[in-house]
Amino acid sequence: MIDGVIVKPLTLNSDQRGWLAEIYRNDEIDYRPAMSYVSQTMPGAVRGPHEHAKQSDCFVFLFGKFRLFLWDNRKGAANFRKQVTYDLGEHNPMLVVVPPGVVHAYKCISTTPGVTVNLPDQLYAGKGKKGEIDEIRWEIMPDSPFKVE
């Protein structure tokens, strides 16, 4: 585990119509989303790795299979520069909150496209999309020690 990362299994409540899952409740997690978006990731594709200086991401992995990579880049942290991975998604649906300073990436490891929802606690590019983007892009750094396999 990496300190500050929240990993919450989702419960699928199924009946003859299909299923329903609560993905976020403010009485269960001390977290406040500022926006949300959904993304599709093609098989074999990777999103990230990157980190945020101020923003937390709250990912919900729903359809497809994913491998999530986390790397603690916070100097002084107990797990500084430790990388952990999680396999999650359709048959193991999860909500994962990634705090600032934790580098994160995910790869779609299924043969079909995967779908994730993100509920970050900061607006992308600030109010009216007129601010700076809070991202440190590790995938463009050729000497990055962070590995996505």
Phi and psi in radians as a Rosetta constraint file:
Dihedral C 1 N 2 CA 2 C 2 CIRCULARHARMONIC -1.985 0.35
Dihedral N 2 CA 2 C 2 N 3 CIRCULARHARMONIC 2.255 0.35
Dihedral C 2 N 3 CA 3 C 3 CIRCULARHARMONIC -0.965 0.35
Dihedral N 3 CA 3 C 3 N 4 CIRCULARHARMONIC 2.295 0.35
Dihedral C 3 N 4 CA 4 C 4 CIRCULARHARMONIC 1.599 0.35
Dihedral N 4 CA 4 C 4 N 5 CIRCULARHARMONIC -0.265 0.35
Dihedral C 4 N 5 CA 5 C 5 CIRCULARHARMONIC -1.411 0.35
Dihedral N 5 CA 5 C 5 N 6 CIRCULARHARMONIC 2.288 0.35
Dihedral C 5 N 6 CA 6 C 6 CIRCULARHARMONIC -1.867 0.35
Dihedral N 6 CA 6 C 6 N 7 CIRCULARHARMONIC 2.194 0.35
Dihedral C 6 N 7 CA 7 C 7 CIRCULARHARMONIC -2.103 0.35
Dihedral N 7 CA 7 C 7 N 8 CIRCULARHARMONIC 2.016 0.35
Dihedral C 7 N 8 CA 8 C 8 CIRCULARHARMONIC -2.187 0.35
Dihedral N 8 CA 8 C 8 N 9 CIRCULARHARMONIC 1.988 0.35
Dihedral C 8 N 9 CA 9 C 9 CIRCULARHARMONIC -1.092 0.35
Dihedral N 9 CA 9 C 9 N 10 CIRCULARHARMONIC 2.497 0.35
Dihedral C 9 N 10 CA 10 C 10 CIRCULARHARMONIC -1.720 0.35
Dihedral N 10 CA 10 C 10 N 11 CIRCULARHARMONIC 2.449 0.35
Dihedral C 10 N 11 CA 11 C 11 CIRCULARHARMONIC -1.699 0.35
Dihedral N 11 CA 11 C 11 N 12 CIRCULARHARMONIC 2.170 0.35
Dihedral C 11 N 12 CA 12 C 12 CIRCULARHARMONIC -1.611 0.35
Dihedral N 12 CA 12 C 12 N 13 CIRCULARHARMONIC 2.035 0.35
Dihedral C 12 N 13 CA 13 C 13 CIRCULARHARMONIC -1.626 0.35
Dihedral N 13 CA 13 C 13 N 14 CIRCULARHARMONIC 1.851 0.35
Dihedral C 13 N 14 CA 14 C 14 CIRCULARHARMONIC -1.838 0.35
Dihedral N 14 CA 14 C 14 N 15 CIRCULARHARMONIC 2.590 0.35
Dihedral C 14 N 15 CA 15 C 15 CIRCULARHARMONIC -2.634 0.35
Dihedral N 15 CA 15 C 15 N 16 CIRCULARHARMONIC -2.940 0.35
Dihedral C 15 N 16 CA 16 C 16 CIRCULARHARMONIC -1.094 0.35
Dihedral N 16 CA 16 C 16 N 17 CIRCULARHARMONIC -0.316 0.35
Dihedral C 16 N 17 CA 17 C 17 CIRCULARHARMONIC -1.495 0.35
Dihedral N 17 CA 17 C 17 N 18 CIRCULARHARMONIC -0.337 0.35
Dihedral C 17 N 18 CA 18 C 18 CIRCULARHARMONIC 2.393 0.35
Dihedral N 18 CA 18 C 18 N 19 CIRCULARHARMONIC -2.374 0.35
Dihedral C 18 N 19 CA 19 C 19 CIRCULARHARMONIC -2.443 0.35
Dihedral N 19 CA 19 C 19 N 20 CIRCULARHARMONIC 2.841 0.35
Dihedral C 19 N 20 CA 20 C 20 CIRCULARHARMONIC -2.412 0.35
Dihedral N 20 CA 20 C 20 N 21 CIRCULARHARMONIC 2.412 0.35
Dihedral C 20 N 21 CA 21 C 21 CIRCULARHARMONIC -2.374 0.35
Dihedral N 21 CA 21 C 21 N 22 CIRCULARHARMONIC 2.273 0.35
Dihedral C 21 N 22 CA 22 C 22 CIRCULARHARMONIC -1.320 0.35
Dihedral N 22 CA 22 C 22 N 23 CIRCULARHARMONIC 2.164 0.35
Dihedral C 22 N 23 CA 23 C 23 CIRCULARHARMONIC -1.777 0.35
Dihedral N 23 CA 23 C 23 N 24 CIRCULARHARMONIC -0.393 0.35
Dihedral C 23 N 24 CA 24 C 24 CIRCULARHARMONIC -2.654 0.35
Dihedral N 24 CA 24 C 24 N 25 CIRCULARHARMONIC 2.322 0.35
Dihedral C 24 N 25 CA 25 C 25 CIRCULARHARMONIC -2.420 0.35
Dihedral N 25 CA 25 C 25 N 26 CIRCULARHARMONIC 2.250 0.35
Dihedral C 25 N 26 CA 26 C 26 CIRCULARHARMONIC -1.300 0.35
Dihedral N 26 CA 26 C 26 N 27 CIRCULARHARMONIC -0.093 0.35
Dihedral C 26 N 27 CA 27 C 27 CIRCULARHARMONIC -1.627 0.35
Dihedral N 27 CA 27 C 27 N 28 CIRCULARHARMONIC -0.054 0.35
Dihedral C 27 N 28 CA 28 C 28 CIRCULARHARMONIC -1.902 0.35
Dihedral N 28 CA 28 C 28 N 29 CIRCULARHARMONIC -0.548 0.35
Dihedral C 28 N 29 CA 29 C 29 CIRCULARHARMONIC -2.288 0.35
Dihedral N 29 CA 29 C 29 N 30 CIRCULARHARMONIC 2.258 0.35
Dihedral C 29 N 30 CA 30 C 30 CIRCULARHARMONIC -1.403 0.35
Dihedral N 30 CA 30 C 30 N 31 CIRCULARHARMONIC 1.445 0.35
Dihedral C 30 N 31 CA 31 C 31 CIRCULARHARMONIC -2.725 0.35
Dihedral N 31 CA 31 C 31 N 32 CIRCULARHARMONIC 2.465 0.35
Dihedral C 31 N 32 CA 32 C 32 CIRCULARHARMONIC -2.258 0.35
Dihedral N 32 CA 32 C 32 N 33 CIRCULARHARMONIC 1.836 0.35
Dihedral C 32 N 33 CA 33 C 33 CIRCULARHARMONIC -1.160 0.35
Dihedral N 33 CA 33 C 33 N 34 CIRCULARHARMONIC 2.600 0.35
Dihedral C 33 N 34 CA 34 C 34 CIRCULARHARMONIC -1.865 0.35
Dihedral N 34 CA 34 C 34 N 35 CIRCULARHARMONIC -0.358 0.35
Dihedral C 34 N 35 CA 35 C 35 CIRCULARHARMONIC -2.857 0.35
Dihedral N 35 CA 35 C 35 N 36 CIRCULARHARMONIC 3.103 0.35
Dihedral C 35 N 36 CA 36 C 36 CIRCULARHARMONIC -2.597 0.35
Dihedral N 36 CA 36 C 36 N 37 CIRCULARHARMONIC 2.707 0.35
Dihedral C 36 N 37 CA 37 C 37 CIRCULARHARMONIC -2.663 0.35
Dihedral N 37 CA 37 C 37 N 38 CIRCULARHARMONIC 2.787 0.35
Dihedral C 37 N 38 CA 38 C 38 CIRCULARHARMONIC -2.085 0.35
Dihedral N 38 CA 38 C 38 N 39 CIRCULARHARMONIC 2.515 0.35
Dihedral C 38 N 39 CA 39 C 39 CIRCULARHARMONIC -2.416 0.35
Dihedral N 39 CA 39 C 39 N 40 CIRCULARHARMONIC 2.597 0.35
Dihedral C 39 N 40 CA 40 C 40 CIRCULARHARMONIC -1.847 0.35
Dihedral N 40 CA 40 C 40 N 41 CIRCULARHARMONIC 2.393 0.35
Dihedral C 40 N 41 CA 41 C 41 CIRCULARHARMONIC -2.157 0.35
Dihedral N 41 CA 41 C 41 N 42 CIRCULARHARMONIC 2.206 0.35
Dihedral C 41 N 42 CA 42 C 42 CIRCULARHARMONIC -1.299 0.35
Dihedral N 42 CA 42 C 42 N 43 CIRCULARHARMONIC 2.689 0.35
Dihedral C 42 N 43 CA 43 C 43 CIRCULARHARMONIC -0.925 0.35
Dihedral N 43 CA 43 C 43 N 44 CIRCULARHARMONIC 2.292 0.35
Dihedral C 43 N 44 CA 44 C 44 CIRCULARHARMONIC 1.462 0.35
Dihedral N 44 CA 44 C 44 N 45 CIRCULARHARMONIC -0.222 0.35
Dihedral C 44 N 45 CA 45 C 45 CIRCULARHARMONIC -1.365 0.35
Dihedral N 45 CA 45 C 45 N 46 CIRCULARHARMONIC 2.616 0.35
Dihedral C 45 N 46 CA 46 C 46 CIRCULARHARMONIC -2.085 0.35
Dihedral N 46 CA 46 C 46 N 47 CIRCULARHARMONIC 2.390 0.35
Dihedral C 46 N 47 CA 47 C 47 CIRCULARHARMONIC -1.953 0.35
Dihedral N 47 CA 47 C 47 N 48 CIRCULARHARMONIC 2.144 0.35
Dihedral C 47 N 48 CA 48 C 48 CIRCULARHARMONIC 1.687 0.35
Dihedral N 48 CA 48 C 48 N 49 CIRCULARHARMONIC -2.905 0.35
Dihedral C 48 N 49 CA 49 C 49 CIRCULARHARMONIC -1.443 0.35
Dihedral N 49 CA 49 C 49 N 50 CIRCULARHARMONIC 2.510 0.35
Dihedral C 49 N 50 CA 50 C 50 CIRCULARHARMONIC -2.671 0.35
Dihedral N 50 CA 50 C 50 N 51 CIRCULARHARMONIC 2.952 0.35
Dihedral C 50 N 51 CA 51 C 51 CIRCULARHARMONIC -2.408 0.35
Dihedral N 51 CA 51 C 51 N 52 CIRCULARHARMONIC 2.925 0.35
Dihedral C 51 N 52 CA 52 C 52 CIRCULARHARMONIC -2.136 0.35
Dihedral N 52 CA 52 C 52 N 53 CIRCULARHARMONIC 2.546 0.35
Dihedral C 52 N 53 CA 53 C 53 CIRCULARHARMONIC -1.398 0.35
Dihedral N 53 CA 53 C 53 N 54 CIRCULARHARMONIC -0.602 0.35
Dihedral C 53 N 54 CA 54 C 54 CIRCULARHARMONIC -2.156 0.35
Dihedral N 54 CA 54 C 54 N 55 CIRCULARHARMONIC -0.478 0.35
Dihedral C 54 N 55 CA 55 C 55 CIRCULARHARMONIC -1.498 0.35
Dihedral N 55 CA 55 C 55 N 56 CIRCULARHARMONIC 2.475 0.35
Dihedral C 55 N 56 CA 56 C 56 CIRCULARHARMONIC -1.808 0.35
Dihedral N 56 CA 56 C 56 N 57 CIRCULARHARMONIC 2.539 0.35
Dihedral C 56 N 57 CA 57 C 57 CIRCULARHARMONIC -1.901 0.35
Dihedral N 57 CA 57 C 57 N 58 CIRCULARHARMONIC 2.495 0.35
Dihedral C 57 N 58 CA 58 C 58 CIRCULARHARMONIC -2.151 0.35
Dihedral N 58 CA 58 C 58 N 59 CIRCULARHARMONIC 1.622 0.35
Dihedral C 58 N 59 CA 59 C 59 CIRCULARHARMONIC -1.531 0.35
Dihedral N 59 CA 59 C 59 N 60 CIRCULARHARMONIC 2.492 0.35
Dihedral C 59 N 60 CA 60 C 60 CIRCULARHARMONIC -2.149 0.35
Dihedral N 60 CA 60 C 60 N 61 CIRCULARHARMONIC 2.032 0.35
Dihedral C 60 N 61 CA 61 C 61 CIRCULARHARMONIC -1.707 0.35
Dihedral N 61 CA 61 C 61 N 62 CIRCULARHARMONIC 1.992 0.35
Dihedral C 61 N 62 CA 62 C 62 CIRCULARHARMONIC -1.970 0.35
Dihedral N 62 CA 62 C 62 N 63 CIRCULARHARMONIC -1.084 0.35
Dihedral C 62 N 63 CA 63 C 63 CIRCULARHARMONIC -1.961 0.35
Dihedral N 63 CA 63 C 63 N 64 CIRCULARHARMONIC 2.475 0.35
Dihedral C 63 N 64 CA 64 C 64 CIRCULARHARMONIC 1.499 0.35
Dihedral N 64 CA 64 C 64 N 65 CIRCULARHARMONIC 3.096 0.35
Dihedral C 64 N 65 CA 65 C 65 CIRCULARHARMONIC -1.983 0.35
Dihedral N 65 CA 65 C 65 N 66 CIRCULARHARMONIC 2.441 0.35
Dihedral C 65 N 66 CA 66 C 66 CIRCULARHARMONIC -2.292 0.35
Dihedral N 66 CA 66 C 66 N 67 CIRCULARHARMONIC 2.657 0.35
Dihedral C 66 N 67 CA 67 C 67 CIRCULARHARMONIC -1.999 0.35
Dihedral N 67 CA 67 C 67 N 68 CIRCULARHARMONIC 2.073 0.35
Dihedral C 67 N 68 CA 68 C 68 CIRCULARHARMONIC -1.718 0.35
Dihedral N 68 CA 68 C 68 N 69 CIRCULARHARMONIC 2.274 0.35
Dihedral C 68 N 69 CA 69 C 69 CIRCULARHARMONIC -1.970 0.35
Dihedral N 69 CA 69 C 69 N 70 CIRCULARHARMONIC 2.223 0.35
Dihedral C 69 N 70 CA 70 C 70 CIRCULARHARMONIC -2.203 0.35
Dihedral N 70 CA 70 C 70 N 71 CIRCULARHARMONIC 2.469 0.35
Dihedral C 70 N 71 CA 71 C 71 CIRCULARHARMONIC -2.475 0.35
Dihedral N 71 CA 71 C 71 N 72 CIRCULARHARMONIC 2.055 0.35
Dihedral C 71 N 72 CA 72 C 72 CIRCULARHARMONIC -1.362 0.35
Dihedral N 72 CA 72 C 72 N 73 CIRCULARHARMONIC 1.964 0.35
Dihedral C 72 N 73 CA 73 C 73 CIRCULARHARMONIC -1.902 0.35
Dihedral N 73 CA 73 C 73 N 74 CIRCULARHARMONIC 0.342 0.35
Dihedral C 73 N 74 CA 74 C 74 CIRCULARHARMONIC -1.604 0.35
Dihedral N 74 CA 74 C 74 N 75 CIRCULARHARMONIC 1.937 0.35
Dihedral C 74 N 75 CA 75 C 75 CIRCULARHARMONIC -0.996 0.35
Dihedral N 75 CA 75 C 75 N 76 CIRCULARHARMONIC 2.354 0.35
Dihedral C 75 N 76 CA 76 C 76 CIRCULARHARMONIC 1.572 0.35
Dihedral N 76 CA 76 C 76 N 77 CIRCULARHARMONIC -0.166 0.35
Dihedral C 76 N 77 CA 77 C 77 CIRCULARHARMONIC -1.233 0.35
Dihedral N 77 CA 77 C 77 N 78 CIRCULARHARMONIC 2.586 0.35
Dihedral C 77 N 78 CA 78 C 78 CIRCULARHARMONIC -1.018 0.35
Dihedral N 78 CA 78 C 78 N 79 CIRCULARHARMONIC -0.578 0.35
Dihedral C 78 N 79 CA 79 C 79 CIRCULARHARMONIC -1.907 0.35
Dihedral N 79 CA 79 C 79 N 80 CIRCULARHARMONIC 0.551 0.35
Dihedral C 79 N 80 CA 80 C 80 CIRCULARHARMONIC -0.904 0.35
Dihedral N 80 CA 80 C 80 N 81 CIRCULARHARMONIC 2.216 0.35
Dihedral C 80 N 81 CA 81 C 81 CIRCULARHARMONIC 1.145 0.35
Dihedral N 81 CA 81 C 81 N 82 CIRCULARHARMONIC 0.277 0.35
Dihedral C 81 N 82 CA 82 C 82 CIRCULARHARMONIC -1.534 0.35
Dihedral N 82 CA 82 C 82 N 83 CIRCULARHARMONIC 2.354 0.35
Dihedral C 82 N 83 CA 83 C 83 CIRCULARHARMONIC -1.882 0.35
Dihedral N 83 CA 83 C 83 N 84 CIRCULARHARMONIC 2.364 0.35
Dihedral C 83 N 84 CA 84 C 84 CIRCULARHARMONIC -2.232 0.35
Dihedral N 84 CA 84 C 84 N 85 CIRCULARHARMONIC 2.711 0.35
Dihedral C 84 N 85 CA 85 C 85 CIRCULARHARMONIC -2.272 0.35
Dihedral N 85 CA 85 C 85 N 86 CIRCULARHARMONIC 2.665 0.35
Dihedral C 85 N 86 CA 86 C 86 CIRCULARHARMONIC -2.343 0.35
Dihedral N 86 CA 86 C 86 N 87 CIRCULARHARMONIC 2.400 0.35
Dihedral C 86 N 87 CA 87 C 87 CIRCULARHARMONIC -1.759 0.35
Dihedral N 87 CA 87 C 87 N 88 CIRCULARHARMONIC 2.209 0.35
Dihedral C 87 N 88 CA 88 C 88 CIRCULARHARMONIC -2.707 0.35
Dihedral N 88 CA 88 C 88 N 89 CIRCULARHARMONIC 3.078 0.35
Dihedral C 88 N 89 CA 89 C 89 CIRCULARHARMONIC 2.328 0.35
Dihedral N 89 CA 89 C 89 N 90 CIRCULARHARMONIC -2.451 0.35
Dihedral C 89 N 90 CA 90 C 90 CIRCULARHARMONIC -0.890 0.35
Dihedral N 90 CA 90 C 90 N 91 CIRCULARHARMONIC -0.811 0.35
Dihedral C 90 N 91 CA 91 C 91 CIRCULARHARMONIC -1.675 0.35
Dihedral N 91 CA 91 C 91 N 92 CIRCULARHARMONIC 0.014 0.35
Dihedral C 91 N 92 CA 92 C 92 CIRCULARHARMONIC -2.570 0.35
Dihedral N 92 CA 92 C 92 N 93 CIRCULARHARMONIC 1.101 0.35
Dihedral C 92 N 93 CA 93 C 93 CIRCULARHARMONIC -1.167 0.35
Dihedral N 93 CA 93 C 93 N 94 CIRCULARHARMONIC 2.382 0.35
Dihedral C 93 N 94 CA 94 C 94 CIRCULARHARMONIC -2.457 0.35
Dihedral N 94 CA 94 C 94 N 95 CIRCULARHARMONIC 2.681 0.35
Dihedral C 94 N 95 CA 95 C 95 CIRCULARHARMONIC -1.906 0.35
Dihedral N 95 CA 95 C 95 N 96 CIRCULARHARMONIC 2.309 0.35
Dihedral C 95 N 96 CA 96 C 96 CIRCULARHARMONIC -2.322 0.35
Dihedral N 96 CA 96 C 96 N 97 CIRCULARHARMONIC 2.132 0.35
Dihedral C 96 N 97 CA 97 C 97 CIRCULARHARMONIC -1.738 0.35
Dihedral N 97 CA 97 C 97 N 98 CIRCULARHARMONIC 2.164 0.35
Dihedral C 97 N 98 CA 98 C 98 CIRCULARHARMONIC -1.937 0.35
Dihedral N 98 CA 98 C 98 N 99 CIRCULARHARMONIC 2.002 0.35
Dihedral C 98 N 99 CA 99 C 99 CIRCULARHARMONIC -1.356 0.35
Dihedral N 99 CA 99 C 99 N 100 CIRCULARHARMONIC 2.906 0.35
Dihedral C 99 N 100 CA 100 C 100 CIRCULARHARMONIC -0.983 0.35
Dihedral N 100 CA 100 C 100 N 101 CIRCULARHARMONIC 2.522 0.35
Dihedral C 100 N 101 CA 101 C 101 CIRCULARHARMONIC 1.535 0.35
Dihedral N 101 CA 101 C 101 N 102 CIRCULARHARMONIC -0.080 0.35
Dihedral C 101 N 102 CA 102 C 102 CIRCULARHARMONIC -1.809 0.35
Dihedral N 102 CA 102 C 102 N 103 CIRCULARHARMONIC 1.998 0.35
Dihedral C 102 N 103 CA 103 C 103 CIRCULARHARMONIC -1.199 0.35
Dihedral N 103 CA 103 C 103 N 104 CIRCULARHARMONIC 2.408 0.35
Dihedral C 103 N 104 CA 104 C 104 CIRCULARHARMONIC -2.477 0.35
Dihedral N 104 CA 104 C 104 N 105 CIRCULARHARMONIC 2.590 0.35
Dihedral C 104 N 105 CA 105 C 105 CIRCULARHARMONIC -2.684 0.35
Dihedral N 105 CA 105 C 105 N 106 CIRCULARHARMONIC 2.706 0.35
Dihedral C 105 N 106 CA 106 C 106 CIRCULARHARMONIC -2.465 0.35
Dihedral N 106 CA 106 C 106 N 107 CIRCULARHARMONIC 2.634 0.35
Dihedral C 106 N 107 CA 107 C 107 CIRCULARHARMONIC -2.179 0.35
Dihedral N 107 CA 107 C 107 N 108 CIRCULARHARMONIC 2.358 0.35
Dihedral C 107 N 108 CA 108 C 108 CIRCULARHARMONIC -1.378 0.35
Dihedral N 108 CA 108 C 108 N 109 CIRCULARHARMONIC 2.029 0.35
Dihedral C 108 N 109 CA 109 C 109 CIRCULARHARMONIC -1.889 0.35
Dihedral N 109 CA 109 C 109 N 110 CIRCULARHARMONIC 0.207 0.35
Dihedral C 109 N 110 CA 110 C 110 CIRCULARHARMONIC -1.679 0.35
Dihedral N 110 CA 110 C 110 N 111 CIRCULARHARMONIC 2.968 0.35
Dihedral C 110 N 111 CA 111 C 111 CIRCULARHARMONIC -1.505 0.35
Dihedral N 111 CA 111 C 111 N 112 CIRCULARHARMONIC -0.113 0.35
Dihedral C 111 N 112 CA 112 C 112 CIRCULARHARMONIC -2.056 0.35
Dihedral N 112 CA 112 C 112 N 113 CIRCULARHARMONIC 2.767 0.35
Dihedral C 112 N 113 CA 113 C 113 CIRCULARHARMONIC -1.036 0.35
Dihedral N 113 CA 113 C 113 N 114 CIRCULARHARMONIC 2.601 0.35
Dihedral C 113 N 114 CA 114 C 114 CIRCULARHARMONIC -1.866 0.35
Dihedral N 114 CA 114 C 114 N 115 CIRCULARHARMONIC 2.711 0.35
Dihedral C 114 N 115 CA 115 C 115 CIRCULARHARMONIC -2.208 0.35
Dihedral N 115 CA 115 C 115 N 116 CIRCULARHARMONIC 2.283 0.35
Dihedral C 115 N 116 CA 116 C 116 CIRCULARHARMONIC -2.226 0.35
Dihedral N 116 CA 116 C 116 N 117 CIRCULARHARMONIC 2.696 0.35
Dihedral C 116 N 117 CA 117 C 117 CIRCULARHARMONIC -2.050 0.35
Dihedral N 117 CA 117 C 117 N 118 CIRCULARHARMONIC 2.448 0.35
Dihedral C 117 N 118 CA 118 C 118 CIRCULARHARMONIC -2.158 0.35
Dihedral N 118 CA 118 C 118 N 119 CIRCULARHARMONIC 2.374 0.35
Dihedral C 118 N 119 CA 119 C 119 CIRCULARHARMONIC -2.137 0.35
Dihedral N 119 CA 119 C 119 N 120 CIRCULARHARMONIC 1.290 0.35
Dihedral C 119 N 120 CA 120 C 120 CIRCULARHARMONIC -1.178 0.35
Dihedral N 120 CA 120 C 120 N 121 CIRCULARHARMONIC 2.742 0.35
Dihedral C 120 N 121 CA 121 C 121 CIRCULARHARMONIC -1.626 0.35
Dihedral N 121 CA 121 C 121 N 122 CIRCULARHARMONIC 0.109 0.35
Dihedral C 121 N 122 CA 122 C 122 CIRCULARHARMONIC -2.291 0.35
Dihedral N 122 CA 122 C 122 N 123 CIRCULARHARMONIC 2.644 0.35
Dihedral C 122 N 123 CA 123 C 123 CIRCULARHARMONIC -1.310 0.35
Dihedral N 123 CA 123 C 123 N 124 CIRCULARHARMONIC 2.353 0.35
Dihedral C 123 N 124 CA 124 C 124 CIRCULARHARMONIC -1.085 0.35
Dihedral N 124 CA 124 C 124 N 125 CIRCULARHARMONIC 2.182 0.35
Dihedral C 124 N 125 CA 125 C 125 CIRCULARHARMONIC 1.063 0.35
Dihedral N 125 CA 125 C 125 N 126 CIRCULARHARMONIC 0.405 0.35
Dihedral C 125 N 126 CA 126 C 126 CIRCULARHARMONIC 1.265 0.35
Dihedral N 126 CA 126 C 126 N 127 CIRCULARHARMONIC -3.113 0.35
Dihedral C 126 N 127 CA 127 C 127 CIRCULARHARMONIC -1.074 0.35
Dihedral N 127 CA 127 C 127 N 128 CIRCULARHARMONIC 2.266 0.35
Dihedral C 127 N 128 CA 128 C 128 CIRCULARHARMONIC 1.185 0.35
Dihedral N 128 CA 128 C 128 N 129 CIRCULARHARMONIC 0.245 0.35
Dihedral C 128 N 129 CA 129 C 129 CIRCULARHARMONIC 0.977 0.35
Dihedral N 129 CA 129 C 129 N 130 CIRCULARHARMONIC 0.666 0.35
Dihedral C 129 N 130 CA 130 C 130 CIRCULARHARMONIC -1.976 0.35
Dihedral N 130 CA 130 C 130 N 131 CIRCULARHARMONIC 0.094 0.35
Dihedral C 130 N 131 CA 131 C 131 CIRCULARHARMONIC -1.787 0.35
Dihedral N 131 CA 131 C 131 N 132 CIRCULARHARMONIC -3.065 0.35
Dihedral C 131 N 132 CA 132 C 132 CIRCULARHARMONIC -1.358 0.35
Dihedral N 132 CA 132 C 132 N 133 CIRCULARHARMONIC 2.671 0.35
Dihedral C 132 N 133 CA 133 C 133 CIRCULARHARMONIC -1.568 0.35
Dihedral N 133 CA 133 C 133 N 134 CIRCULARHARMONIC 2.195 0.35
Dihedral C 133 N 134 CA 134 C 134 CIRCULARHARMONIC -1.542 0.35
Dihedral N 134 CA 134 C 134 N 135 CIRCULARHARMONIC 1.363 0.35
Dihedral C 134 N 135 CA 135 C 135 CIRCULARHARMONIC -2.510 0.35
Dihedral N 135 CA 135 C 135 N 136 CIRCULARHARMONIC 2.394 0.35
Dihedral C 135 N 136 CA 136 C 136 CIRCULARHARMONIC -1.986 0.35
Dihedral N 136 CA 136 C 136 N 137 CIRCULARHARMONIC 1.927 0.35
Dihedral C 136 N 137 CA 137 C 137 CIRCULARHARMONIC -1.555 0.35
Dihedral N 137 CA 137 C 137 N 138 CIRCULARHARMONIC 1.830 0.35
Dihedral C 137 N 138 CA 138 C 138 CIRCULARHARMONIC -1.358 0.35
Dihedral N 138 CA 138 C 138 N 139 CIRCULARHARMONIC -0.428 0.35
Dihedral C 138 N 139 CA 139 C 139 CIRCULARHARMONIC -1.210 0.35
Dihedral N 139 CA 139 C 139 N 140 CIRCULARHARMONIC -0.282 0.35
Dihedral C 139 N 140 CA 140 C 140 CIRCULARHARMONIC -1.684 0.35
Dihedral N 140 CA 140 C 140 N 141 CIRCULARHARMONIC 0.078 0.35
Dihedral C 140 N 141 CA 141 C 141 CIRCULARHARMONIC -1.751 0.35
Dihedral N 141 CA 141 C 141 N 142 CIRCULARHARMONIC 1.883 0.35
Dihedral C 141 N 142 CA 142 C 142 CIRCULARHARMONIC -1.095 0.35
Dihedral N 142 CA 142 C 142 N 143 CIRCULARHARMONIC -0.429 0.35
Dihedral C 142 N 143 CA 143 C 143 CIRCULARHARMONIC -1.736 0.35
Dihedral N 143 CA 143 C 143 N 144 CIRCULARHARMONIC 0.328 0.35
Dihedral C 143 N 144 CA 144 C 144 CIRCULARHARMONIC -1.095 0.35
Dihedral N 144 CA 144 C 144 N 145 CIRCULARHARMONIC 2.267 0.35
Dihedral C 144 N 145 CA 145 C 145 CIRCULARHARMONIC -1.370 0.35
Dihedral N 145 CA 145 C 145 N 146 CIRCULARHARMONIC -0.145 0.35
Dihedral C 145 N 146 CA 146 C 146 CIRCULARHARMONIC -1.351 0.35
Dihedral N 146 CA 146 C 146 N 147 CIRCULARHARMONIC 2.204 0.35
Dihedral C 146 N 147 CA 147 C 147 CIRCULARHARMONIC -2.041 0.35
Dihedral N 147 CA 147 C 147 N 148 CIRCULARHARMONIC 2.310 0.35
Dihedral C 147 N 148 CA 148 C 148 CIRCULARHARMONIC -2.054 0.35
Dihedral N 148 CA 148 C 148 N 149 CIRCULARHARMONIC 1.956 0.35
